[in-house]
């Protein structure tokens, strides 16, 4: 044992902390023996480490002995602080001392050595002490065994009664209410060259939304999902927003990347919450942009989470039948520029079995798009839109918007 100095050594190194656990175990084993056990010294601890399967035995001998010396000195000084009758060789370790109290001393020593700050008294505790005329210390309240009071005790009233737990319904009622009204800054009049797409959406989306009783009476199941696919910039998102504004039902827009979460199960939870909200607000239109990001083919998925997300989407869409939504339709419009990468199960009947292809606009469609984009521009009456359309082959809506701007 090294000579005791005025300063207490610090166990800040990870090796010292591992050695501390080994020494603590040896001390406990010696304390349980009837004869008091052997003296715990540097050599006995070193021999114990070498005879064990611990990775510590591969460390250099000098490094281990120095660390053991520091740990033994810390334990000895803490024992001296708590029990004046305990000598430095740990011969009194088998004295009738409560084991719980001894462990509390060791825990307190680790807390001090790691310099973990203690939380001060709460304002409620200080105000209670001032009311009764008592002096409130600035250090944490100590229990009878020397430990600081646990944080759980602060979650109680002054009389010791626990606080009432808020019910889940109360917490949900306090959540921020999201506005699900359809957009008002866009309409079908702002679109051009998509007359055929609008006609199909009228049949697949508008009719079931506005006249669900017709489908209930005839027993025909309306489509639950419509997949819009086409090259980037062809106006898939704009069409969905304009159509939602046109029919005037509740509208829940989201993007597939926003549904991906880091923790396991969070992505599936977000999908369930969206569909549950849609059922409560039915008739409702849900729009999922870039759906191929999270709904890829399961056989090529690299992680199990991707497969679970697809399975969750399939389950939620199967629950959107009119019989399960009290006759109020919920229809999902999804957009992608890679339809072939989507899991085939999502493109079967009862899911996204209705697909609308938005290809590259032809010359006539480009002329209509240009006229829609220049409605608010001051152009001469004889402006030749057809000539400009001929000069922009292969351009989609986003490209033509750049030309106009």
VOGU-3710 file (C-alpha; in Angstrom, 3 decimals, decimal comma):
1> xxxxxxxxxx> 0,000/0,000/0,000  1,403/3,430/-0,857  1,865/6,080/1,801  -1,276/8,137/2,318  -0,988/11,685/1,079  -3,050/14,785/1,707  -4,912/14,508/-1,595  -7,249/11,725/-2,559  -6,360/10,044/-5,889  -8,789/10,307/-8,773
11> xxxxxxxxxx> -10,322/7,317/-10,572  -11,028/9,175/-13,787  -9,333/6,608/-16,024  -11,404/3,747/-17,431  -8,815/1,227/-16,230  -9,181/2,467/-12,647  -12,934/2,032/-12,863  -12,576/-1,551/-14,085  -10,061/-2,303/-11,332  -12,429/-0,757/-8,790
21> xxxxxxxxxx> -15,154/-3,248/-9,753  -12,706/-6,159/-9,368  -11,495/-4,952/-5,956  -15,058/-4,326/-4,822  -15,965/-7,911/-5,712  -12,950/-9,311/-3,845  -13,726/-7,220/-0,757  -17,336/-8,434/-0,768  -16,251/-12,066/-1,060  -13,796/-11,669/1,818
31> xxxxxxxxxx> -16,489/-10,031/3,948  -18,848/-12,998/3,479  -16,298/-15,484/4,823  -16,564/-16,456/8,478  -12,835/-16,153/9,208  -12,720/-12,635/7,801  -10,721/-13,722/4,751  -7,258/-12,637/3,710  -5,929/-9,141/3,566  -6,743/-7,393/0,335
41> xxxxxxxxxx> -3,417/-6,187/-1,003  -1,976/-5,235/-4,350  -0,485/-8,685/-4,869  -3,710/-10,552/-4,003  -5,725/-8,407/-6,398  -3,101/-8,810/-9,136  -3,052/-12,617/-8,673  -6,845/-12,705/-8,829  -6,841/-10,795/-12,119  -4,181/-13,048/-13,647
51> xxxxxxxxxx> -6,136/-16,191/-12,658  -9,390/-14,891/-14,162  -10,692/-14,711/-17,720  -10,785/-10,931/-17,620  -9,224/-8,924/-20,439  -7,350/-6,985/-17,746  -4,785/-9,755/-17,390  -3,338/-8,774/-20,770  -2,404/-5,361/-19,412  1,218/-4,684/-18,303
61> xxxxxxxxxx> 1,982/-5,639/-14,695  3,306/-2,215/-13,731  0,195/-0,495/-15,115  -2,114/-2,871/-13,231  -0,248/-2,544/-9,929  -0,298/1,259/-10,089  -4,029/1,233/-10,760  -4,648/-1,289/-7,951  -2,702/0,937/-5,547  -4,857/3,938/-6,419
71> xxxxxxxxxx> -8,089/1,981/-6,048  -7,091/0,461/-2,707  -6,108/3,874/-1,396  -9,455/5,356/-2,423  -11,393/2,515/-0,809  -9,287/2,752/2,353  -9,826/6,494/2,693  -13,566/6,157/2,102  -13,755/3,421/4,702  -11,843/5,651/7,140
81> xxxxxxxxxx> -14,285/8,507/6,482  -17,338/6,337/7,144  -16,056/4,048/9,921  -13,336/5,384/12,256  -12,721/1,915/13,667  -11,805/0,378/10,327  -8,025/-0,010/9,879  -6,117/0,500/6,627  -5,482/-3,213/5,991  -9,208/-4,044/5,738
91> xxxxxxxxxx> -8,888/-6,529/8,637  -12,180/-5,281/10,046  -14,088/-5,838/6,860  -15,998/-8,717/8,475  -17,277/-6,570/11,369  -21,075/-6,491/11,749  -21,602/-3,519/9,448  -24,781/-3,459/7,351  -23,910/-4,422/3,810  -26,344/-1,889/2,375
101> xxxxxxxxxx> -24,601/0,958/4,179  -21,204/-0,163/2,926  -22,409/-0,239/-0,669  -23,926/3,202/-0,274  -20,540/4,530/0,814  -18,902/3,071/-2,274  -21,585/4,479/-4,537  -21,125/7,875/-2,964  -17,368/7,687/-3,522  -17,825/6,972/-7,227
111> xxxxxxxxxx> -20,238/9,870/-7,489  -17,723/12,216/-5,880  -14,788/10,971/-7,936  -16,629/11,314/-11,231  -17,553/14,877/-10,220  -21,183/14,539/-11,111  -22,977/17,786/-10,152  -25,829/17,517/-7,710  -29,131/19,208/-8,440  -30,081/21,935/-6,009
121> xxxxxxxxxx> -33,324/21,940/-4,136  -36,403/22,714/-6,162  -38,063/26,125/-5,716  -41,109/24,421/-4,177  -38,956/22,873/-1,444  -37,244/26,181/-0,724  -40,544/28,046/-0,484  -41,936/25,404/1,897  -38,900/25,775/4,142  -39,192/29,562/4,193
131> xxxxxxxxxx> -42,874/29,308/5,101  -42,114/27,153/8,145  -39,241/29,414/9,212  -36,517/26,812/8,601  -33,177/27,446/6,955  -32,825/25,692/3,627  -29,336/24,427/2,756  -28,046/24,863/-0,777  -26,756/21,278/-0,952  -28,977/18,288/-1,774
141> xxxxxxxxxx> -30,948/16,781/1,078  -29,222/13,737/2,549  -31,078/10,613/3,603  -30,347/8,753/6,835  -27,913/6,410/5,141  -25,894/9,209/3,597  -27,360/9,083/0,090  -28,807/12,084/-1,696  -32,540/11,904/-2,073  -33,598/10,265/-5,289
151> xxxxxxxxxx> -35,175/12,336/-8,065  -38,377/10,315/-7,733  -39,089/11,916/-4,329  -39,318/15,320/-5,955  -42,364/14,105/-7,892  -44,524/14,248/-4,758  -46,592/16,821/-2,933  -45,389/18,415/0,314  -47,469/15,900/2,299  -45,764/12,969/0,581
161> xxxxxxxxxx> -48,645/12,094/-1,749  -47,621/11,390/-5,366  -48,741/13,697/-8,142  -51,723/12,533/-10,147  -50,737/11,006/-13,443  -52,196/12,598/-16,515  -54,286/10,267/-18,574  -53,322/9,499/-22,140  -56,501/11,127/-23,408  -55,581/14,364/-21,627
171> xxxxxxxxxx> -52,133/14,352/-23,197  -53,546/13,710/-26,647  -56,067/16,517/-26,254  -53,234/18,944/-25,571  -51,398/18,054/-28,776  -51,155/20,768/-31,337  -54,089/20,641/-33,733  -52,880/20,606/-37,341  -54,923/22,435/-39,944  -56,122/19,885/-42,507
181> xxxxxxxxxx> -58,137/22,210/-44,712  -57,299/21,953/-48,429  -54,941/24,555/-49,931  -56,574/27,770/-51,069  -53,762/29,260/-53,159  -54,136/26,877/-56,089  -56,901/25,542/-58,307  -57,346/23,491/-61,452  -57,363/26,744/-63,425  -53,651/27,059/-62,672
191> xxxxxxxxxx> -52,933/23,827/-64,524  -52,570/23,276/-68,218  -52,184/20,315/-70,507  -53,532/17,793/-67,979  -57,180/17,622/-69,017  -57,098/13,830/-69,354  -55,576/13,460/-65,882  -58,225/15,699/-64,321  -60,970/13,692/-66,010  -59,605/10,434/-64,585
201> xxxxxxxxxx> -59,272/11,926/-61,097  -62,865/13,129/-61,272  -63,977/9,560/-61,814  -61,589/7,876/-59,372  -61,484/10,428/-56,523  -64,133/13,141/-56,802  -67,101/10,815/-57,361  -66,410/8,563/-54,323  -65,641/11,592/-52,153  -68,754/13,577/-53,016
211> xxxxxxxxxx> -71,249/10,732/-53,523  -70,261/7,817/-51,244  -73,886/6,751/-50,749  -74,045/5,723/-54,401  -71,241/3,230/-53,899  -72,785/1,932/-50,667  -76,132/1,417/-52,349  -74,721/-0,382/-55,365  -72,111/-2,336/-53,375  -69,261/-1,132/-55,573
221> xxxxxxxxxx> -65,977/-0,566/-53,793  -64,409/2,770/-54,764  -60,649/2,854/-55,317  -58,651/3,346/-52,129  -55,460/4,495/-53,803  -54,408/6,282/-56,980  -50,772/6,276/-58,080  -49,503/9,239/-60,095  -46,226/8,511/-61,848  -44,166/10,405/-64,359
231> xxxxxxxxxx> -40,833/12,164/-64,819  -39,693/14,730/-62,240  -41,236/18,159/-62,685  -44,354/17,059/-64,564  -46,684/18,446/-61,866  -47,740/15,424/-59,808  -47,708/17,275/-56,483  -49,381/20,358/-57,961  -52,187/18,259/-59,439  -52,868/16,576/-56,070
241> xxxxxxxxxx> -52,985/19,917/-54,242  -55,179/21,561/-56,885  -57,581/18,630/-56,927  -57,879/18,652/-53,119  -58,707/22,362/-53,267  -61,288/21,704/-55,979  -63,322/19,055/-54,130  -62,897/20,795/-50,736  -62,450/17,800/-48,396  -59,944/17,320/-45,577
251> xxxxxxxxxx> -56,437/17,031/-46,979  -53,399/15,384/-45,324  -50,248/15,973/-47,385  -47,025/14,234/-46,400  -43,785/13,084/-47,952  -42,420/9,578/-47,642  -38,996/10,652/-46,287  -40,716/12,406/-43,364  -42,219/9,067/-42,310  -38,804/7,467/-41,840
261> xxxxxxxxxx> -37,620/7,504/-38,218  -34,393/6,399/-36,613  -35,892/4,270/-33,833  -37,434/0,911/-34,544  -41,223/1,066/-34,771  -41,462/4,855/-35,085  -41,984/4,780/-38,867  -44,848/2,297/-38,574  -46,347/4,413/-35,790  -46,308/7,531/-37,986
271> xxxxxxxxxx> -48,094/5,676/-40,785  -50,751/4,396/-38,371  -51,283/7,886/-36,945  -51,814/9,375/-40,419  -54,426/6,782/-41,355  -56,157/7,019/-37,964  -56,362/10,787/-38,365  -57,729/10,359/-41,883  -60,473/8,016/-40,619  -61,482/10,541/-37,955
281> xxxxxxxxxx> -61,633/13,377/-40,508  -63,284/11,363/-43,301  -64,120/12,105/-46,034  -60,421/12,762/-46,369  -57,788/12,820/-49,088  -54,242/11,698/-48,188  -51,319/12,583/-50,444  -47,967/10,781/-50,092  -45,163/12,241/-52,196  -42,103/10,215/-53,261
291> xxxxxxxxxx> -43,688/7,000/-52,026  -40,973/4,876/-53,641  -38,551/6,012/-50,896  -40,177/3,818/-48,227  -42,292/1,383/-50,264  -39,579/-0,410/-52,207  -39,706/-4,079/-53,100  -39,370/-6,207/-49,995  -37,267/-8,902/-51,630  -34,533/-6,334/-52,269
301> xxxxxxxxxx> -34,846/-4,579/-48,884  -31,597/-4,387/-46,949  -33,177/-3,909/-43,508  -36,101/-5,492/-41,721  -37,483/-2,032/-40,955  -38,166/-1,436/-44,665  -40,193/-4,642/-44,858  -42,201/-3,701/-41,770  -43,006/-0,264/-43,215  -44,411/-1,834/-46,399
311> xxxxxxxxxx> -46,414/-4,352/-44,376  -47,820/-1,547/-42,211  -48,908/0,411/-45,297  -50,639/-2,667/-46,724  -52,517/-3,227/-43,470  -53,596/0,403/-43,178  -54,859/0,551/-46,764  -56,878/-2,631/-46,254  -58,624/-0,887/-43,337  -59,813/1,980/-45,558
321> xxxxxxxxxx> -62,824/0,108/-46,958  -66,142/1,989/-46,734  -67,480/-0,625/-44,308  -64,662/0,160/-41,870  -64,876/3,957/-42,160  -68,626/4,297/-41,462  -69,351/4,988/-45,109  -67,007/7,989/-45,237  -64,361/7,506/-47,921  -60,618/7,872/-47,377
331> xxxxxxxxxx> -58,588/7,872/-50,601  -54,807/7,969/-50,883  -53,028/9,643/-53,795  -49,348/8,767/-54,105  -46,730/10,214/-56,435  -43,502/8,715/-57,712  -41,150/8,902/-60,661  -40,068/5,270/-60,202  -43,215/3,119/-60,231  -41,305/-0,078/-61,006
341> xxxxxxxxxx> -39,395/0,138/-57,713  -42,585/0,003/-55,597  -43,499/-3,296/-53,940  -45,911/-5,213/-56,218  -48,323/-5,854/-53,331  -49,073/-2,122/-53,173  -50,145/-2,071/-56,817  -52,738/-4,821/-56,510  -56,509/-4,577/-56,184  -57,738/-2,734/-53,117
351> xxxxxxxxxx> -54,597/-0,623/-52,852  -52,933/1,458/-55,586  -54,622/-0,491/-58,347  -55,482/2,717/-60,248  -52,507/4,369/-61,916  -52,255/7,566/-63,964  -49,199/8,194/-66,098  -48,086/11,791/-66,545  -45,643/11,618/-69,406  -43,583/14,328/-71,051
361> xxxxxxxxxx> -46,079/16,852/-72,511  -46,379/17,133/-76,261  -46,422/20,368/-78,232  -50,124/21,082/-77,661  -49,839/20,327/-73,933  -46,788/22,577/-73,646  -48,740/25,428/-75,235  -51,519/25,015/-72,654  -48,967/24,882/-69,830  -47,349/28,089/-71,079
371> xxxxxxxxxx> -50,718/29,832/-71,234  -51,483/28,749/-67,645  -48,087/29,913/-66,388  -48,359/33,336/-68,022  -51,871/34,215/-66,849  -50,601/36,951/-64,550  -47,900/38,250/-66,893  -48,355/41,313/-69,064  -47,772/39,935/-72,555  -48,819/41,333/-75,944
381> xxxxxxxxxx> -52,053/40,001/-77,367  -50,282/38,516/-80,350  -47,731/36,572/-78,299  -46,997/33,311/-80,132  -47,332/30,534/-77,528  -47,286/27,844/-80,209  -43,907/28,979/-81,475  -42,471/28,903/-77,955  -43,939/25,423/-77,450  -42,212/24,221/-80,622
391> xxxxxxxxxx> -38,904/25,577/-79,312  -39,104/23,562/-76,062  -39,304/19,863/-77,010  -38,913/17,482/-74,068  -39,648/20,207/-71,507  -41,929/19,361/-68,576  -43,919/21,785/-66,425  -41,002/22,683/-64,141  -38,765/23,410/-67,137  -41,406/25,625/-68,746
401> xxxxx> -41,863/27,475/-65,460  -38,151/28,294/-65,526  -38,505/29,524/-69,097  -41,356/31,834/-68,104  -39,525/33,167/-65,054
//
